[in-house]
């Protein structure tokens, strides 16, 4: 299950684990114009862990989910070559 909320300066997506137990804590994704943050509470340390990705890193992550093992570099294709 997930929720999507549009805030003033970001879009907030919350992923709720509904799988087999033990369940993981919710994952909160904040999408800003300049970056994306991914947060998850860690009960062992009583802290929220945060990862910040640039838009380019997020693009690469999305592409990597559908590619086989290897090393890749995504490049912008000029309009004329498309």
C-alpha positions in Angstrom: 0.0 0.0 0.0 1.2 3.5 -0.6 -0.1 7.1 -0.3 0.7 10.2 -2.3 0.3 13.7 -0.9 1.1 17.0 -2.7 2.6 19.6 -0.3 3.5 23.2 -1.1 7.1 22.4 -2.2 7.2 18.6 -2.6 5.3 15.4 -3.3 5.3 13.0 -0.4 5.0 9.2 -1.1 4.7 6.8 1.8 5.3 3.1 1.2 3.6 0.8 3.8 4.9 -2.8 4.1 2.0 -5.2 3.9 4.1 -8.3 3.2 4.9 -11.3 5.4 5.9 -10.6 8.9 8.2 -9.3 10.2 7.1 -6.1 8.5 9.5 -3.2 7.7 8.9 0.4 8.8 7.2 2.8 6.4 9.4 4.4 3.8 8.8 8.1 3.1 9.9 9.6 -0.2 10.0 13.4 -0.5 10.3 14.6 -4.1 11.6 18.2 -4.3 12.6 20.1 -7.5 16.3 19.8 -6.6 16.5 16.4 -4.9 14.6 13.4 -3.6 14.9 12.2 0.0 14.1 8.7 1.2 13.5 8.2 4.9 12.9 5.2 7.1 12.7 4.9 10.9 15.2 2.4 12.5 13.8 1.0 15.8 17.2 -0.4 16.7 18.8 3.0 16.9 15.6 5.1 17.5 16.6 7.3 14.5 15.3 8.1 11.1 17.8 7.2 8.3 17.8 9.6 5.3 19.3 9.2 1.8 19.3 12.2 -0.6 19.4 11.6 -4.3 19.9 14.1 -7.1 17.4 14.0 -10.0 20.2 12.3 -12.1 20.7 9.6 -9.4 17.0 8.9 -9.3 16.9 8.6 -13.1 19.8 6.2 -13.0 18.1 4.1 -10.2 14.9 3.9 -12.2 16.8 2.7 -15.3 18.9 0.2 -13.3 15.9 -1.6 -12.0 15.3 -3.0 -15.6 18.8 -3.6 -16.7 21.1 -6.7 -16.4 24.4 -6.8 -14.5 26.9 -4.3 -15.9 28.3 -0.8 -15.9 26.1 1.9 -17.6 26.1 5.6 -18.3 22.9 7.3 -19.4 23.3 10.1 -21.9 20.8 12.7 -23.1 20.0 12.3 -26.8 19.6 15.6 -28.7 16.1 16.2 -30.1 17.3 15.8 -33.7 18.6 12.2 -33.1 15.4 10.9 -31.5 
